[in-house]
Amino acid sequence: MVNKHLHQQVLAHLWDGVHRKRPELWENQTWMLHHDNVRAHVSLLIHSYLAKYQTSVVLHSSYSPDLAPEDFFLFSKLKTTLKGHRFQTTEENEENATRELHTIIVSAFLEAFQQWKKPWERCITSRGDYLEEDSA
């Protein structure tokens, strides 16, 4: 289960990755974090952590869960491959999920982020108002 403490650990890992792989973004503080409104993400602990590292956060519309790439792309891929498996420990769960994440090819992530633009554009156009899902 993801709680604020686990999320803080994930953010620390993310910070390390951004710092190592995209030092220009880290130094210029020109990168932004987008996450949804899950309790673990909006806790005081996380807000303080983000402020400490002066991280810009893209606000997430309350009525648009489809704006989170993990909801429309990542979780479905993980669920498909991990469904039906039972893990005895959190570590075993993390190891299997990490292994599955590493099997996703870069082009799939790139395509997901291209698809992510469409709901964001709709959200911006509607000024964050609730949107019914397209039937097409």
Beta strands, then each sheet from edge to edge (+ up, - down):
strand 1: 32-34
strand 2: 56-58
sheet 1: 1+ 2+
end
